[in-house]
């Protein structure tokens, strides 16, 4: 028996096949009604950004008699803002803070508790889905570097750093065949912005020079050696490169480091355009070890499962055959 057009990914231990199914049409949600945003008196520690501080300036006296236009937003938008603020609080106080600040928008405590609980569950599901997607893309793309980029205030500001580094990586993806995926993160104490990412740098496409730098690690309070790149150092401030070896452990360690920031920062994961997540192949039932998952739809495959492209046999799975298989990013 042949299972046609499966999506195949590697989970760190086994190759998994997801049989082809016709996609279900998603029902469009009814537009959510907007409500007037009520000014909040509570604010978590260290939650005031430069932008919010600007909005909190005292209104000039000649405007005092004028009634400002009410700010309108949906409950979901208000919840997202409050949820983002709550990240700054200790875990045991986050839900309490959210409930206190959402209370003015509900008539009963039961409705309030139900709404907040559902929203928090959905947030956690979304984080899990983002992590799952991140892991599958990571194992699919043969990344060879784990890199961290940090900006120097003497060279540029935070906003310019974010914009220029994004443009730089995007240009290298188009012109040099780079692939990348990562997340923006702020240092716990200094709040300085970093970008942690996995890079696939094709041979002879690295700009500048790779140099060994010995300096003081303020976090670990000891001297250390790091591999840096002169091209990125000159343009942004500091770059740290760690070569990912051929073992799955090396990639798993890099993945674990990045994923701890996905929920913590609330930042979206940055992917290079069209970064594949699955291979497409028919699967022979003799290569299926077992079925699992919801309704046993997923299949664990043997390590050398036979690959097919539009019914044509390509041979047992290998790095060479992997390059021949069609890919999809979703």
N, C-alpha and C positions, 0 to 999 in steps of 0.2 A: 504493500500500500504506500502511495506517495502523498505527502501533505504538501500542497502547492503554495508558493509565494509566502514563506514564513519570514517574520522579522526575527533576526538572531542577534543576541548580545552576550557578552561575557560578564559574569557577576563577581569575578575574582577567583572562582573555583571551577565553575563549569560553564559550558556554552548552553544557553537557554533559547528555545525556539517558541515564538508566539504565532500560532496559525493565523492565516489571513481570514478576516471577517469583514463583512460590509459595515462601513461606518454608520452609526446612528446619527440622525440629524438632531442637533441640540435645539431644544426649545428656548426661544428668546425670552428672557425675563422681562416682565413688565417694568417700565421705568419707575424708579423709586421716587416717592414724593419728597420734596425738599422741605426742611423745617428751619426756623430761625435759630441760628447758633447763639447759645447763651454763654456769656463770658464766664470763664472758670476762674475761681479764686485760688484753687489748689494748683500747684505746679511741682513736679518732682525735682529733686536736687540735680543740678548740672544739666537741666533740660532746655535752658534758654539758649537759643542759637543767635548768631548775629542778626539774622533776619527777623526773628520774633522780638528781639530786644529793640529793633528799630520801630516795630509796630507798637511797642509799649511806651513810647515816649509820651510825655505829657502834652495834651492838646493845647495849642495856643488859646489865650483867653478870648480872642475875638470870635472863636468858633464855639464857645461854650453853649450859647443859646440855640445853636442849630442841632437838630436831631439827626444823628448819622443814619445813613441807609443801613437797614438790617442785613447782616451776612446770612445768606441762605446756603444750606448744604443738606445732603441726604444723611440719614442716620449711619449708613455705612461709611461715608466719608468722615464723619465725626468720630466714629469708632476707630477708624484707621489712624487718625491723628493721636487719639488718646492712647491707643495700643503702642504706637511708636514712642510716646513719652514714657510709658510704663517700663520700657526696656531698661531705663536707667535705675529702676528700683530693685531692691532685693526680691527674689522670686516669690517669697511668701506674701509680699505686699502688692504685687502687680494686679491681681484680680480685684482686690479691694479698691485700688485706685481707679480702675476702669469702671467698676460699678458706681462708685461715688460720683464720678464725672458724667456718667450716662444717665443718672437718675432723673434729671429734669425732663428728659424726653419720653418718659414712660408714666402711665397712670398707676400701675401697680408694681409691687416688688416681684411678683411672679413673672409678669411679662418681661421685666428688666433682667432677672436672673436667667430666664430661658433664652433671651436674645443674646446676652453676653456669653453664656455657655456655648451656644451654637457657633457664634463668631470665633471664639477661641479654638474650638475643635476644628473649624474650617482653616484657621490660620496654621494650626499644627499639621493638618493634612497637606496644606500647600507647601510647607517647609519640607515634609517628607517626600513629596513629589519632586520638588526641586533637587533634593539630595539624590534621589533615585536617578533622575535625568542626568545629573552631574556625573555620577559614578559610571553610568552606562557609556556616556560620551568619552569619559576619561580612558576607559579600557579599550575603546574602539580606535583610538587615534595615535597610538605609539608615541606619546610625548617623550621628549628626551631631556627637558630641563624643568626644574621648579624654580621660579624666579620671584623676587620681591623688588618692587620699585618704590623709592621714597623721594620726595622732592626737597630741594634746598630753597629756603625762603629768599636767599640772595639771587636765585635764578628766576623764580616765578612764584606766583601765588597758588593756592589750592585749586581754584577753579580753572586756571590756565593749565596747571599740571594734569588735571583730570582730562581736559579737552585735548591737549597736545599728545599725551601718552596714548589715548584712545586712537587718535588720528595716525600716530606713528605705527602702532600695531596693525591697524587696518590697512595701511599702505603696504607694510611688509607682507601681509596676507595676500594682497592682490599681486604684488610685484615679485615676491620671493617665495611664495608658497607656504608661508608660516601658517600655523594653526595655534590658537590659544583659547583658554577658558580660565576665568578667575573671578575674584571678588574684591571690592574695595573694602578697606578696614581702617579703623582709627586705633592708634596705639592707646592702651588703657590709661596711661598717665599723662602723656603729652598731647593726646588727641590728634596727633599728626597723621595725615592721610597716607596710606600705603595701598599698593595693588599687589595682591598675591595671585600668582597664576601658574598654570602648566603651559609649557611651550613645546611645539614641534618645530624645530629649526632645521630645515634641510641642509645637507652638507654644503659647505662653502658659501652659506648665505648669511652668516653672522657678521654684522658690521663691527667696526672698531677692533680693539684687542681685548682678549680675556686676560686679566691680571690678577695676581694674588695679593691681597691687602691684609695687613696685620693691624688690628685696631682693638679698642676696648669695648666690650659688650656691657652696656650699662644695666641691662636686665639681669644677666648672669654674673655680673661684676667680676669679669676676668678677661684677659686678652684672648683674641680669637683670630683665626685666619678665614678669609672669605674670598670667593672668586667673584670678581666684578668685571664690568664691561665699560671700556673708555667711552664708547659712543653714547651710551645711556647716561653715564656719570656726567659727561660734559653738558648734556642737554637738560637733564632733570635733577640731578643731585647725587643719588646713590642707587646702585643696582646690585643685587646679590643673586648669583646663579648657583644652583646645586644640580649636578648632572644626575639624571635618573638612570639607574642601571637596568640590566636586563631582567632582574628578578621582580616578581609581582609585589614583593614586600616593599621595595623602594617606592613604587607608585602608590601603594596603599598608605604608606607613611605620609607622603605628600598630600594625598587625598584627605586623610584625617586632619591634617593641619589646616587645610583650606575650609573643610566643611564645618569646623567648629565656629567659623565666622559667619556662615550663611544665615543662621537664625539670630545670632548675636547682633549683627550689624543691621539687618533688615534690608541690606542692599541687594539689588538684583544681580544675578550671576551674569557675567559678561562672556559671550561666546563669539568667536570669529564666524563670519557669515557662512551658512551652509555646513556647519560642523556636523558630520554624520554621527548617528547614534546606533543604527542597526545595519546589518547586512541582510540582503534579500536572497533566499535560496529555497528550492524545494527540499523536502526532507523525506528520506526513505524510512519506513517504520522500523527497519532493522537497526537503525542508528539511534533509536530512542531508548534510553535507559528506563525512564518512567515518566508518568504524567503527574502534574501537581497543580496547585493553585485553585482559583475559583472554577468550579465545574471541571476540574482536571484539564484545563485548556492548555496550559503551558507544558513544555516537554524538556527534560534534561537530556542532552545529547552526549554521545561518546566523543572523546577528544579528537578523533579523526573521522568525523562524519563526512559522508559524501556530499559534495556541493553541486548544485545545478543552476544554470542560468537559462530561463525560458525553456526548461526541459532538457537542455543540453548538459550532459555530465562533464564537470570540470575536474573531478578527481577528489581525493581525500583533502580535508581542510589543511591548509598550510599557509605560511606568510605569502607565498606566491599566489595561491588560489584566492586568498583574502583580497588581494589587489584587483582581481578580476571580477569579484562579485559586485553587484549593484549595491549602492548605499542609500540610506534615507536619513534625514535629520529629525524625523518625528514618527 
